[in-house]
Amino acid sequence: MKSYRKELHFCLPSRRGLVNITPQVRECLRESGIKEGFVLVNAMNITASVFINDDESGLHHDYEQWLEGLAPEKPYSRYRHNGYEDNADAHLKRTVMGRETMVAVTEGRLDFGTWEQIFYYEFDGMRDKRVLVKIIGE
């Protein structure tokens, strides 16, 4: 069995943002040489998320509206966590959207369903964040 590990780095210019990272994950798979196995992709910061869904702008807008309704950024005073930091909403949004995703690798390809893509969702940006790509297989 082979193992491959790479960190992707992101520094989004705004507090929140969504990035389709499927091309980067495909490149990692190509670099690994693994043809059968699994890819684990996880956010290594507690205010960011990795998940799989459709790459459709209306849906991206809906995420933002829905998450902001569940855990509004402001007023900062509504959260006990906010004191030294002002990112309690980011922690809550990450909990809802999830930390990681796993994809099967079949014949050297990401074994996706129709329309599936991998996304990085930043909830407290404007600083360096990391995503781990770990691939295990043959």
C-alpha positions in Angstrom: 0.0 0.0 0.0 1.2 3.5 -0.9 0.5 6.7 1.0 0.7 10.3 -0.2 0.3 13.6 1.8 0.1 17.2 0.6 -1.1 20.4 2.2 -2.9 23.0 0.1 -2.7 26.6 1.4 -5.3 29.3 1.1 -5.5 32.9 2.1 -8.8 34.3 0.9 -9.1 38.1 0.6 -12.4 38.2 2.5 -13.9 36.8 5.7 -15.9 34.2 3.9 -15.4 32.5 0.6 -15.9 29.2 -1.3 -13.3 27.6 -3.5 -13.7 24.6 -5.8 -10.6 22.6 -5.0 -11.4 19.6 -7.2 -8.6 20.4 -9.7 -6.0 20.6 -6.9 -7.1 17.3 -5.5 -7.0 15.7 -8.9 -3.5 16.9 -9.3 -2.6 15.4 -6.0 -4.0 12.1 -7.1 -2.0 12.3 -10.4 1.2 13.0 -8.4 0.5 10.1 -6.0 0.3 7.5 -8.8 -2.3 5.7 -6.8 -5.0 4.0 -9.0 -7.2 2.3 -6.4 -7.9 3.6 -2.9 -9.2 6.6 -1.0 -8.6 10.3 -0.8 -9.2 12.1 2.5 -9.5 15.9 2.2 -9.8 17.9 5.4 -9.6 21.4 6.6 -6.9 21.8 9.2 -8.3 25.0 10.7 -11.4 25.1 12.9 -13.0 27.9 11.0 -13.0 26.3 7.6 -14.8 23.4 6.0 -14.3 20.8 3.2 -17.4 19.2 1.7 -18.8 17.8 -1.6 -21.7 19.2 -3.6 -22.6 20.8 -6.9 -20.6 23.7 -8.3 -23.6 26.0 -9.0 -23.6 29.7 -8.2 -27.2 29.8 -7.0 -26.4 27.0 -4.5 -23.3 28.9 -3.3 -25.5 31.9 -2.6 -28.0 29.7 -0.8 -25.2 28.3 1.5 -24.2 31.8 2.4 -27.7 33.0 3.2 -28.7 29.8 5.0 -25.5 29.7 7.2 -25.8 33.4 8.0 -29.4 32.8 9.1 -28.2 30.0 11.4 -25.2 31.8 12.8 -25.0 35.4 11.9 -21.6 37.1 12.1 -23.0 40.1 13.9 -23.7 41.3 16.4 -20.4 39.9 17.8 -21.8 40.4 21.3 -24.4 37.6 20.9 -21.6 34.9 21.3 -19.8 34.1 24.5 -16.8 32.9 22.5 -16.3 36.4 21.2 -14.0 38.5 23.4 -10.5 38.2 22.2 -11.7 37.1 18.8 -14.8 37.8 16.8 -15.2 34.5 15.0 -17.7 32.4 17.0 -20.0 32.3 13.9 -17.2 30.8 11.9 -16.8 27.9 14.4 -20.5 27.2 14.2 -20.7 27.4 10.4 -17.8 24.9 10.2 -19.6 22.5 12.5 -22.7 22.6 10.2 -20.7 22.2 6.9 -18.2 19.6 8.2 -14.5 19.2 8.5 -13.6 16.6 5.8 -14.7 14.4 3.0 -13.5 11.1 1.6 -13.6 10.0 -2.1 -13.0 6.6 -3.5 -10.3 6.3 -6.2 -11.1 3.9 -9.0 -8.8 3.4 -12.0 -6.8 6.5 -11.1 -9.9 8.8 -11.0 -11.9 10.4 -8.2 -15.0 8.2 -8.2 -17.7 11.0 -8.1 -21.4 10.9 -8.6 -23.0 13.2 -11.1 -22.1 16.9 -10.5 -20.0 16.2 -7.4 -17.1 18.5 -6.7 -14.9 19.1 -3.6 -15.1 22.6 -2.0 -13.1 24.5 0.6 -15.3 27.0 2.5 -13.6 29.7 4.5 -15.6 31.3 7.4 -12.8 33.5 8.9 -10.4 34.4 6.2 -7.7 36.9 5.4 -4.9 34.6 6.8 -3.1 31.5 5.8 -5.2 28.3 6.2 -4.4 24.7 5.2 -6.2 21.7 3.8 -4.7 18.2 4.1 -4.9 15.8 1.1 -4.1 12.2 2.2 -4.3 9.5 -0.4 -3.9 5.8 0.5 -4.1 2.8 -1.9 -2.3 0.9 -4.6 
